[in-house]
Amino acid sequence: MNNPMITALIAGWLTISLSLPVASQVNSNSLSNPGDEWLNYGRDYTEQRFSPQQQITTDNVSQLGLAWSFTFPTARVMEATPLIHQGVLYVTTPWSHVFAIDARTGKQRWHYDPNVNKAHLVNSCCGPANRGAALWSSDGQTRVYVGSFDGRLIAIDSATGKELWSVQTTEPNSHYTITGAPRIIDGKVIIGNGGAELGARGYITAYDAVSGEQLWRFYTVPGNPASPQENQALEAAVDSWNGEWWKYGGGGTVWDAMAYDPELDLLYIGTGNGSPWNRDIRSPGGGDNLYLNSIVALRPNSGEYVWHYQVTPKDNWDYTATQHLILAQLTIDGKPRQVIMQAPKNGFFYVLDRRTGELLSADAYAQVNWASHIDMATGRPIENPVANYQQTGKSVLWPAPFGAHNWQPMAYNPDTQLVYIPKQHAPGVYQADKKFTFKPNRWNTGTDFTAFSDPKDPMKAKATQDALVRGYLSAWDPIARRMRWEVKHPLPVNGGVLATAGGLVFQGTGLGGFHAYDADHGKRLWSFQADSAVLAGPISYSLDGEQYIAVAQGSGGSMMMAMGVKFPNASNPAKPKNPNRLLVFKLQATAAEQHSNTTSQRATPPTIEAHTLSEEDLIAGETLFENNCGFCHGISADASSVVPDLRYMSEESHQNFQAIVLAGLLTHKGMVGFYANLSPEEVDKIHGYLRQRNHDLHDEIAMDNLWDKLRYWFWYYLSKLSDLFPALANTEFAKAMAN
């Protein structure tokens, strides 16, 4: 037994034999038990995002290094969770591209481009993201499925990257988009869509995995009551609406969360916000507006409704229930319960019996002032008066429309029995749009986004944001119904979460950090610095006896764009760089050095001519900008590292401003013309406002004296009082000080 070759063979055999199995086919069994692979968006049907691999532990994670990285040709937000099957990683990128990459070497196998028209960008709320693909094997062939940004569902040969079929799941060239990952149940591909800000009616559809034939469709809100509804569940829902909601779409889009219980044969979906957000416009006269903001259980073979629980009745704030759903078994009151868990936007953590939809617990996991609590007798939130911004005129509410938790997936570790949540801490300022008129294929929220504008004093603006806005990695105990530990992040926008049997929790951050924490206590044990934000959900897989951790990097998303979050090393805001990469780690690897997260010196904008607008027209320009441009180009024109900062526009862009904004000179880049919604006079007012913001920026950069610092700390501590005591934020004194 001293023969080194024999010893090596035995060692290799032992390593392989101790590994989890790798399925040759992707079917119902392997999707339930993926072994060393990651075959579903949330790894398996439970969507727990818990990996049983334990080669990487709390003891050796400090030895983790970059094995390889792959750079994609895109430069928008990377939200995709990779899938791995038989040594190949399948990764989707912005604009719905799909890449097959060798999981050992990082070499590209193939690349599929669905050729999405960039002009479709105007039909989205938050950019051309894609959260991932799905896999299924049939007739000896494994297919990759992806939902494209323009509403198609596409099947691709996993071996060659060749398109096998494509179906349009939405009306062509409509205000629907697909950003979520499909799920597959017994040969049926399930896909939803988004678009509630633009007047969509939500639905989810099942297609045959082999042929692409539509099998069923479930609408989440009723249509015109003068016509028969599609099913009894919608007939029952009609009475929960008032007015002419169907003309506005109604909302309720299924743009992300799904889970499946094979034993109960129930598909669970999370539905989105109302269209418009403002309930007085959407459904004047009240009503819960079923099935908005709900967890809904369906039969996956037919789409038949089974039960629902509405997380946010009478939604008024964009508090969706589309956030990550997790299935687990918990011991509650001494009895094992099969549960479904969610931490939706509204700030309460819900535990339901997934067989019946019975509410088992609902507790605030984040700062909340729109409601005092959830009444366990009725299952309904008890709204605070300040939540009704139509009556108050303007309300500061926690959470903001971005939510206490958004699309970034959370994770559950059945060993620690903790749920790890990428929590966002930020208030929103809500104000009704008193001049609302419905505009086809444009944002129609019924709220006035000028309420979000930064204070005119730049020191006050910075201090307020620093005091009120941040993020956390939060470990929630769903049995004890309390927070066990939290890690604070400087930005609210951070990454999805992975939990492993090695006692670790992995999460990226908006500043490009990728960290490993002790799952029991939250101590940071390892870090890597990327050169763009790490927001996507990480995965773990094993090959040849080695455990790997993989995660995608790329800045963007609604909150990052609206808040103007810039990556620290962004040197040219007019032409931001946003590297999209896949990062793959293993023990003892040393593929590359890390990047610095040191903030570079703020770039000085070009000096341009001052505007010639009256004060009244300047205010009008600000209002027009915030309500038409702000969610992409940043509130108060403070843009992120994803799209150009318009305060840094070149002289050429200023000269072509009307042609760009009205005529669509840059349509090929996704900036379509707004000729149907803006007049030349209104565009001139927006242009004048941007010229003013250019001059403001010059003044901001020059501020660095003692008086400026004193003003900063004054506003910081004053704002901090509202953070500690939210009731203060809506006093008359606070409103007066906010101006």
C-alpha positions in Angstrom: 0.0 0.0 0.0 3.0 2.3 -0.3 2.4 2.8 -4.1 1.6 6.5 -4.5 -0.5 5.9 -7.6 -2.8 3.5 -5.7 -2.9 5.8 -2.7 -4.0 8.7 -5.0 -6.7 6.5 -6.6 -8.1 5.5 -3.2 -8.1 9.1 -2.0 -9.9 10.2 -5.2 -12.4 7.4 -4.8 -13.1 8.3 -1.2 -13.6 12.0 -2.1 -16.0 11.1 -4.9 -17.9 8.6 -2.8 -18.4 11.1 0.0 -19.8 13.7 -2.4 -23.5 14.1 -3.0 -24.9 12.5 -6.1 -25.0 14.3 -9.5 -28.2 13.7 -11.5 -27.8 12.8 -15.2 -31.3 14.2 -15.9 -33.1 17.3 -14.6 -36.5 16.0 -13.5 -38.9 16.2 -10.6 -36.6 14.0 -8.4 -33.4 15.9 -9.1 -35.2 19.3 -8.6 -36.2 18.1 -5.2 -32.8 16.6 -4.4 -30.1 18.4 -6.5 -27.2 16.8 -4.6 -23.9 18.6 -5.5 -25.6 20.7 -8.1 -27.8 23.8 -8.1 -30.7 23.1 -10.5 -33.4 25.6 -9.5 -33.5 29.3 -8.7 -33.5 28.6 -5.0 -31.5 25.4 -5.4 -34.5 23.0 -4.9 -38.3 23.3 -4.7 -38.1 24.6 -1.1 -36.2 27.7 -2.3 -34.3 27.7 1.0 -31.0 28.6 -0.7 -29.3 26.2 1.8 -26.3 24.2 0.5 -25.5 20.9 2.3 -21.9 21.1 1.2 -19.5 21.6 4.1 -16.0 21.4 2.9 -15.8 25.2 3.4 -16.3 25.8 7.1 -16.0 28.5 9.7 -12.5 27.1 10.4 -11.1 27.3 6.9 -13.1 29.9 5.0 -10.2 32.4 5.5 -8.4 30.3 2.9 -11.0 30.9 0.2 -9.7 32.5 -2.9 -10.8 33.4 -6.4 -10.6 30.3 -8.7 -11.6 32.2 -11.8 -13.9 34.9 -13.1 -15.8 35.4 -16.3 -16.6 38.9 -17.8 -19.9 39.4 -19.6 -20.4 41.9 -22.4 -23.3 43.7 -20.6 -23.0 46.5 -18.1 -26.3 46.7 -16.1 -27.5 45.1 -12.9 -26.6 41.4 -12.4 -29.5 39.7 -10.5 -29.0 36.2 -11.8 -28.6 33.1 -9.7 -26.4 30.7 -11.7 -27.5 27.1 -12.3 -25.1 24.2 -12.6 -25.6 20.8 -14.2 -23.0 18.2 -15.1 -20.1 20.6 -14.8 -21.7 23.5 -16.8 -22.8 26.8 -15.2 -25.8 28.5 -16.9 -25.9 32.2 -16.2 -28.3 34.9 -17.5 -27.3 38.6 -17.8 -29.1 41.9 -18.4 -31.0 41.9 -21.7 -31.8 38.2 -21.2 -28.5 36.8 -22.6 -27.7 33.2 -21.5 -24.1 31.9 -21.1 -23.0 28.3 -20.7 -19.6 28.3 -18.9 -17.4 25.4 -17.9 -17.6 25.3 -14.1 -14.1 24.0 -13.7 -12.2 26.3 -16.0 -14.4 29.4 -16.6 -14.3 28.9 -20.3 -17.4 29.8 -22.4 -19.2 26.9 -24.0 -21.8 29.0 -25.8 -23.7 32.3 -25.7 -27.4 32.9 -26.6 -28.6 36.4 -27.4 -32.4 36.8 -27.7 -31.8 40.2 -29.5 -34.2 42.3 -27.3 -34.9 45.7 -28.7 -33.3 48.2 -26.5 -36.3 50.5 -27.0 -38.3 48.1 -24.7 -36.4 49.6 -21.8 -39.0 52.3 -21.5 -41.6 49.6 -20.6 -39.8 48.6 -17.4 -39.7 50.0 -13.9 -36.2 49.1 -13.1 -34.0 48.1 -16.0 -33.3 45.0 -18.2 -32.4 42.6 -15.4 -32.8 38.9 -15.4 -32.7 36.7 -12.3 -32.0 33.3 -13.9 -32.9 30.4 -16.0 -34.5 27.0 -15.5 -33.5 23.4 -16.6 -35.5 20.3 -17.6 -34.7 17.1 -19.3 -37.0 15.2 -21.7 -36.5 12.7 -24.5 -32.8 12.5 -23.8 -32.3 16.3 -24.2 -31.8 18.9 -21.4 -33.2 22.3 -22.2 -32.4 25.7 -20.7 -35.4 28.1 -20.3 -35.2 31.8 -20.0 -37.8 34.6 -19.9 -36.8 37.5 -22.1 -37.1 41.1 -21.2 -39.6 41.7 -24.0 -42.0 39.0 -22.8 -40.9 35.8 -24.6 -40.3 32.4 -23.0 -37.4 30.7 -24.8 -36.2 27.0 -24.8 -32.5 26.4 -25.6 -30.5 23.3 -26.2 -28.2 23.0 -23.2 -25.5 21.3 -25.2 -25.3 23.7 -28.2 -27.1 27.0 -27.2 -29.4 26.6 -30.2 -32.9 28.0 -29.8 -35.5 25.2 -29.8 -38.7 27.3 -29.5 -39.9 30.7 -28.4 -43.4 31.9 -27.4 -44.6 35.4 -26.7 -46.1 35.3 -23.2 -47.3 38.9 -23.4 -48.8 41.2 -26.0 -46.0 42.1 -28.4 -44.4 45.5 -27.7 -46.6 46.0 -24.6 -45.8 47.5 -21.2 -45.0 44.0 -19.8 -41.5 42.7 -19.1 -40.0 39.5 -17.8 -37.1 39.7 -15.3 -37.9 36.7 -13.1 -36.6 33.1 -13.4 -39.0 30.4 -14.7 -39.8 27.4 -12.5 -40.5 23.9 -13.9 -43.0 21.4 -12.4 -43.6 18.0 -14.0 -42.8 19.2 -17.5 -44.6 22.6 -17.2 -42.6 25.8 -17.4 -44.2 28.5 -15.1 -43.5 32.1 -15.9 -44.8 35.5 -14.7 -44.1 39.1 -15.7 -43.9 42.6 -14.5 -45.2 46.0 -15.4 -47.7 47.2 -12.7 -46.2 50.7 -12.7 -47.2 51.0 -16.3 -50.7 49.7 -16.3 -50.4 45.9 -16.4 -52.9 43.3 -15.3 -50.9 40.5 -13.6 -51.0 36.8 -14.6 -48.9 33.7 -14.5 -48.8 31.1 -17.3 -47.8 27.4 -17.7 -46.3 26.1 -20.9 -45.3 22.6 -22.1 -41.6 22.2 -21.6 -41.1 20.2 -24.8 -43.5 22.0 -27.3 -44.0 25.4 -25.8 -47.8 25.0 -25.9 -49.7 27.1 -23.4 -51.4 24.9 -20.8 -53.1 27.4 -18.5 -53.1 31.0 -17.3 -54.1 32.5 -13.9 -54.9 36.2 -13.7 -54.2 37.7 -10.3 -56.8 40.5 -10.5 -60.3 40.6 -12.1 -60.9 42.3 -15.4 -63.9 44.4 -16.6 -66.9 43.2 -14.4 -69.2 43.7 -17.4 -67.6 40.6 -18.9 -67.4 37.1 -17.4 -64.2 36.5 -15.3 -61.8 33.7 -16.2 -62.5 31.7 -13.1 -64.5 31.5 -9.8 -61.6 33.0 -7.8 -61.8 36.1 -9.9 -65.6 36.3 -9.7 -65.2 36.3 -5.9 -62.5 39.0 -6.1 -64.6 41.5 -8.1 -66.5 42.7 -5.0 -63.2 43.7 -3.4 -62.7 46.4 -6.1 -64.4 49.7 -6.9 -64.3 52.2 -9.8 -62.9 51.4 -13.2 -59.7 49.6 -12.2 -59.5 47.5 -15.3 -58.8 50.6 -17.4 -55.6 51.1 -15.3 -54.6 47.4 -15.5 -55.1 46.8 -11.8 -51.6 45.4 -11.2 -50.7 42.3 -9.2 -47.9 41.1 -11.5 -46.0 37.9 -10.6 -42.5 39.2 -11.3 -40.4 37.1 -8.9 -41.3 34.7 -6.1 -42.5 31.1 -6.6 -42.1 27.9 -4.6 -43.5 24.3 -4.9 -44.5 21.6 -2.5 -44.4 18.2 -4.3 -46.2 16.4 -1.4 -49.1 18.8 -1.4 -48.8 19.5 -5.1 -49.2 23.2 -4.5 -47.5 26.0 -6.4 -47.1 29.2 -4.4 -46.8 32.6 -6.1 -46.3 36.1 -4.7 -48.2 38.9 -6.4 -47.3 42.6 -6.8 -48.6 46.1 -6.2 -51.6 47.8 -7.5 -51.7 49.8 -10.7 -51.7 52.7 -9.8 -50.2 52.6 -6.3 -52.6 55.3 -5.1 -55.7 53.3 -4.0 -58.0 56.3 -4.2 -57.4 56.4 -7.9 -57.2 52.7 -8.5 -60.2 51.7 -6.5 -62.2 54.8 -5.3 -64.5 53.8 -2.5 -62.2 51.3 -0.9 -61.8 47.5 -1.1 -59.0 45.1 -0.4 -58.3 44.6 -4.1 -57.8 40.9 -4.4 -55.4 39.3 -5.2 -52.9 42.2 -5.0 -49.9 41.8 -2.6 -50.8 38.2 -1.8 -49.4 34.8 -1.4 -51.6 32.5 -3.6 -51.6 28.7 -3.7 -52.5 27.1 -7.1 -52.7 23.6 -8.5 -49.7 23.4 -11.0 -51.5 21.0 -13.3 -54.4 23.3 -14.0 -53.7 26.7 -12.4 -56.7 26.2 -10.2 -56.9 28.6 -7.1 -56.6 26.8 -3.7 -56.1 29.6 -1.1 -54.6 33.0 -0.6 -53.3 35.3 2.1 -53.2 39.0 1.4 -50.1 40.5 3.0 -51.1 44.2 2.3 -54.8 44.7 1.8 -55.8 48.1 0.3 -52.2 48.6 -0.9 -51.3 52.3 -1.1 -47.4 52.2 -1.0 -46.1 49.6 -3.5 -45.7 47.0 -0.7 -45.6 43.9 -2.9 -45.6 40.2 -1.8 -43.3 39.3 -4.7 -40.4 38.8 -2.4 -38.7 35.4 -1.9 -40.9 32.6 -0.6 -39.3 29.8 1.5 -40.8 26.4 2.5 -39.7 24.7 5.7 -40.8 22.6 8.7 -40.9 24.5 12.0 -41.9 23.3 15.5 -44.6 25.8 16.6 -46.3 25.4 20.0 -44.7 22.0 20.3 -46.1 20.7 16.9 -44.3 20.3 13.6 -45.8 22.6 11.0 -45.2 22.7 7.2 -44.9 26.4 6.6 -44.2 29.0 4.0 -42.3 32.1 5.0 -41.9 35.6 3.5 -40.3 38.9 4.4 -42.1 41.1 2.0 -41.7 44.8 1.3 -44.1 46.0 4.1 -41.7 45.2 6.9 -43.5 42.2 8.6 -42.2 38.7 8.6 -45.0 36.1 7.8 -45.2 32.4 8.7 -48.2 30.6 7.2 -49.4 27.0 7.2 -48.7 26.1 3.6 -51.4 23.6 3.4 -54.3 25.9 4.4 -52.9 29.5 4.3 -53.5 29.9 8.0 -51.5 32.8 9.5 -49.2 31.5 12.2 -47.2 34.6 13.0 -46.6 38.1 11.6 -44.0 40.4 13.3 -42.1 43.5 12.3 -38.5 42.6 11.2 -37.8 46.1 10.1 -38.7 49.7 11.1 -42.4 50.1 10.3 -44.7 53.1 10.9 -47.4 52.6 8.2 -49.1 50.0 10.5 -48.9 49.4 14.2 -49.1 45.6 14.0 -50.9 42.6 12.4 -54.1 41.6 14.1 -53.7 37.9 14.5 -57.5 37.4 14.8 -58.2 38.9 11.4 -54.8 38.6 9.8 -55.0 42.2 8.8 -52.6 45.1 9.4 -53.8 47.9 11.7 -53.0 51.0 9.7 -51.7 54.1 11.3 -53.4 57.4 10.2 -50.2 58.7 8.7 -50.3 55.9 6.2 -53.1 57.7 4.4 -51.0 60.3 2.6 -54.0 61.4 0.6 -55.4 62.9 3.8 -52.1 64.1 5.4 -50.9 65.8 2.2 -47.4 64.2 2.6 -46.2 61.3 4.8 -42.8 60.0 5.7 -43.3 56.2 5.9 -41.1 53.3 6.8 -40.4 51.3 4.6 -39.9 53.2 1.4 -41.5 51.9 -1.8 -38.3 49.9 -2.4 -39.3 47.9 0.7 -37.7 46.5 3.8 -36.7 43.6 1.5 -36.8 43.5 -2.2 -35.8 41.0 -4.9 -32.5 40.0 -3.3 -33.2 36.4 -2.1 -33.0 35.5 1.6 -31.9 32.1 2.9 -32.9 29.6 5.6 -30.6 27.3 7.4 -32.5 24.3 8.9 -29.6 23.6 11.3 -29.6 27.1 12.9 -33.4 27.5 12.1 -32.7 31.1 11.2 -33.7 33.1 8.1 -31.0 35.4 6.8 -32.6 38.6 5.2 -30.9 41.3 3.1 -32.8 44.1 4.9 -33.2 47.6 3.6 -33.7 50.5 6.0 -35.0 53.7 4.3 -38.1 55.9 4.6 -40.2 57.0 1.7 -42.0 60.3 1.3 -45.4 59.7 -0.2 -47.6 62.4 -1.7 -50.6 62.0 -4.0 -50.5 63.3 -7.5 -53.4 65.7 -7.6 -53.1 66.2 -11.4 -52.9 62.5 -12.2 -54.0 61.4 -15.7 -53.4 57.9 -17.0 -50.6 57.8 -19.7 -50.4 54.6 -21.7 -46.9 52.9 -21.6 -45.6 55.3 -18.9 -45.4 55.2 -15.1 -48.8 55.6 -13.6 -48.4 55.5 -9.8 -50.8 58.3 -8.8 -48.0 59.7 -6.5 -45.9 62.8 -6.9 -42.2 61.9 -6.9 -41.1 65.4 -6.2 -41.8 64.5 -2.6 -38.6 62.4 -2.8 -36.5 65.3 -4.0 -33.3 66.1 -2.0 -33.2 69.2 0.2 -31.8 72.1 -1.7 -28.9 72.4 0.8 -26.4 69.7 -0.2 -25.1 69.3 3.3 -28.6 68.8 4.5 -29.3 66.3 1.7 -26.1 64.2 2.5 -26.7 64.3 6.3 -30.3 63.2 6.0 -29.4 60.3 3.8 -26.5 59.2 6.0 -28.7 59.4 9.1 -31.8 57.6 7.6 -30.6 55.2 5.0 -28.6 51.9 5.5 -28.8 48.2 5.1 -28.4 45.0 7.2 -27.9 41.3 7.0 -30.5 40.2 9.5 -30.8 36.8 11.1 -34.5 36.3 12.0 -35.7 33.5 14.3 -39.1 32.5 12.9 -39.9 30.3 15.9 -38.9 32.7 18.7 -40.2 35.6 16.4 -37.3 37.9 17.0 -34.0 39.1 15.6 -31.0 37.0 16.7 -28.3 39.2 15.2 -27.6 41.9 12.5 -24.7 43.2 10.5 -25.0 46.8 9.4 -24.1 47.9 5.9 -23.6 51.6 4.9 -25.8 51.2 1.8 -29.4 49.9 1.8 -28.9 48.0 -1.4 -27.0 44.8 -0.8 -26.9 41.2 -2.1 -28.8 38.0 -1.9 -27.9 35.4 0.7 -26.5 31.8 0.7 -26.5 29.6 3.8 -24.3 26.4 3.9 -23.9 23.4 6.1 -20.4 24.6 6.9 -22.0 27.1 9.3 -21.6 30.0 6.9 -23.7 32.8 5.4 -22.5 34.5 2.2 -23.7 37.9 1.1 -22.5 40.6 -1.3 -22.8 44.4 -0.8 -23.7 47.5 -2.8 -20.1 48.6 -2.3 -18.7 45.5 -4.0 -17.8 43.5 -0.9 -18.5 39.7 -0.9 -18.4 38.4 2.7 -18.7 35.2 4.7 -20.2 35.3 8.2 -20.6 32.9 11.0 -24.2 31.6 10.8 -24.7 31.5 14.5 -23.4 34.9 15.5 -22.8 37.1 12.4 -19.1 37.5 12.8 -17.4 38.3 9.5 -14.8 35.6 8.7 -13.8 36.4 5.1 -14.0 39.1 2.5 -13.4 39.7 -1.2 -13.6 43.1 -2.9 -15.1 43.2 -6.4 -15.1 46.2 -8.8 -18.9 46.5 -9.0 -21.8 45.9 -6.6 -22.4 42.2 -5.7 -26.2 42.0 -5.5 -27.2 38.6 -6.9 -27.8 35.5 -5.0 -24.7 33.3 -4.5 -24.7 29.5 -5.0 -22.5 26.6 -3.8 -21.7 23.5 -5.8 -19.2 20.6 -5.7 -17.0 19.2 -8.5 -14.3 16.6 -8.3 -14.6 16.7 -4.5 -14.1 20.4 -4.3 -16.7 22.9 -3.0 -17.1 26.1 -5.0 -19.0 29.4 -4.3 -20.2 31.4 -7.3 -21.8 34.8 -7.4 -22.5 37.5 -10.1 -21.5 41.1 -9.8 -23.1 44.2 -11.5 -24.6 47.4 -10.1 -28.1 48.6 -10.7 -31.8 48.0 -9.8 -34.5 50.5 -8.8 -33.2 51.7 -5.5 -29.6 52.0 -6.6 -30.6 54.0 -9.7 -33.2 56.2 -8.0 -31.0 57.0 -5.0 -27.9 57.8 -7.2 -25.7 55.2 -5.5 -22.3 55.4 -7.2 -19.7 52.7 -7.0 -16.6 54.0 -5.2 -14.2 53.8 -8.1 -16.5 55.4 -10.7 -14.3 58.0 -12.1 -16.4 59.3 -15.0 -20.1 59.7 -14.1 -20.9 60.7 -17.7 -19.7 57.3 -18.9 -20.0 55.0 -15.9 -18.3 51.7 -15.9 -20.2 48.7 -14.4 -18.3 45.5 -15.0 -20.6 42.4 -15.1 -18.7 39.3 -14.0 -19.2 35.8 -12.6 -16.9 35.3 -9.6 -16.1 31.7 -8.6 -14.2 30.8 -5.4 -12.7 27.7 -3.8 -10.2 26.9 -1.1 -6.5 27.7 -1.7 -7.3 29.4 -5.1 -5.3 32.5 -6.1 -6.5 33.6 -9.5 -6.4 37.3 -9.1 -5.8 40.2 -6.7 -8.8 42.0 -5.1 -9.9 45.5 -6.0 -9.8 48.5 -3.8 -13.0 49.9 -2.4 -11.4 53.3 -1.7 -13.6 56.2 -2.9 -11.9 58.1 -5.7 -11.9 61.9 -5.8 -15.3 63.2 -7.0 -15.2 64.1 -10.7 -15.6 67.7 -11.5 -18.5 68.3 -14.0 -18.0 70.4 -17.1 -18.9 74.1 -16.8 -22.0 74.9 -18.9 -24.1 78.0 -19.4 -26.6 78.8 -16.7 -30.3 78.3 -17.4 -32.6 81.3 -18.1 -35.8 80.0 -16.5 -38.0 81.8 -14.1 -38.2 80.4 -10.6 -41.7 79.1 -11.5 -40.4 77.3 -14.6 -37.4 75.9 -12.7 -39.8 74.3 -10.1 -41.9 73.0 -13.0 -38.7 71.5 -14.6 -37.9 69.7 -11.3 -41.4 68.3 -11.1 -41.3 67.1 -14.7 -37.9 65.5 -14.2 -38.7 63.7 -11.0 -41.9 62.2 -12.4 -40.6 61.3 -15.8 -36.8 60.8 -15.5 -35.9 60.4 -11.8 -36.3 56.7 -11.3 -33.7 56.0 -14.0 -31.4 59.1 -13.8 -31.7 59.5 -10.1 -33.8 61.6 -7.7 -32.6 65.2 -8.0 -30.6 64.1 -11.1 -28.0 62.4 -8.8 -27.5 59.3 -11.0 -26.0 55.9 -10.1 -23.1 54.1 -11.7 -25.5 52.4 -14.1 -26.7 55.2 -16.3 -25.1 58.6 -17.2 -25.3 61.3 -14.6 -27.0 64.1 -16.5 -25.3 66.8 -14.5 -22.1 65.8 -16.3 -23.6 66.0 -19.8 -21.3 67.1 -22.6 -21.8 70.2 -24.7 -22.9 67.9 -27.6 -25.6 66.3 -25.4 -26.8 69.7 -24.3 -27.1 70.8 -28.0 -29.0 67.6 -28.9 -31.2 67.6 -25.7 -34.5 68.0 -27.5 -33.6 65.4 -30.1 -32.6 62.9 -27.4 -35.6 63.4 -25.1 -38.3 64.0 -27.7 -37.2 62.4 -31.0 -35.3 59.4 -29.5 -31.9 60.1 -30.9 -30.5 57.4 -28.5 -33.2 54.8 -28.9 -30.5 52.3 -29.8 -29.2 52.6 -26.3 -32.6 52.3 -24.7 -33.4 56.1 -24.3 -36.6 56.3 -26.4 -38.3 59.6 -27.3 -41.0 61.0 -24.9 -42.8 62.9 -27.7 -46.2 61.3 -26.7 -45.9 62.6 -23.1 -43.8 65.7 -23.1 -44.0 68.9 -25.1 -40.9 70.9 -26.4 -41.7 73.5 -23.8 -41.7 71.0 -21.0 -38.4 69.5 -22.2 -36.9 72.9 -22.1 -37.9 73.2 -18.5 -36.3 69.8 -17.7 -33.2 71.0 -19.5 -33.0 74.2 -17.5 -33.4 72.2 -14.3 -30.5 70.0 -15.3 -28.4 73.0 -16.0 -29.1 74.3 -12.5 -28.2 70.9 -11.1 -24.8 71.1 -12.9 -24.1 74.5 -11.2 -25.3 73.1 -7.8 -22.9 70.2 -8.2 -20.0 72.6 -8.7 -21.0 74.3 -5.4 -21.3 71.0 -3.6 -17.8 69.9 -4.6 -16.4 73.2 -3.4 -17.9 72.7 0.1 -15.4 71.6 2.6 -15.0 74.2 5.3 -15.8 74.2 9.0 -19.2 75.8 8.5 -20.2 73.1 6.0 -19.2 70.4 8.5 -21.1 72.0 11.3 -24.2 72.2 9.1 -23.8 68.5 8.2 -23.7 67.3 11.8 -26.6 69.5 12.8 -28.8 68.0 10.1 -27.5 64.5 10.7 -28.4 64.5 14.4 -31.7 66.2 13.8 -32.6 63.6 11.1 -31.4 60.8 13.5 -34.1 61.8 15.9 -36.7 60.9 13.3 -34.9 57.6 12.7 -35.1 56.7 16.4 -38.6 58.1 16.9 -40.5 57.8 13.5 -43.5 59.7 14.8 -41.4 62.8 14.8 -41.0 62.6 11.0 -44.6 63.5 10.4 -44.9 66.4 12.8 -45.5 69.9 11.5 -42.1 70.9 12.8 -40.4 68.2 10.8 -42.3 69.1 7.6 -41.3 72.7 8.0 -37.6 71.7 8.6 -37.6 69.4 5.5 -38.1 72.3 3.1 
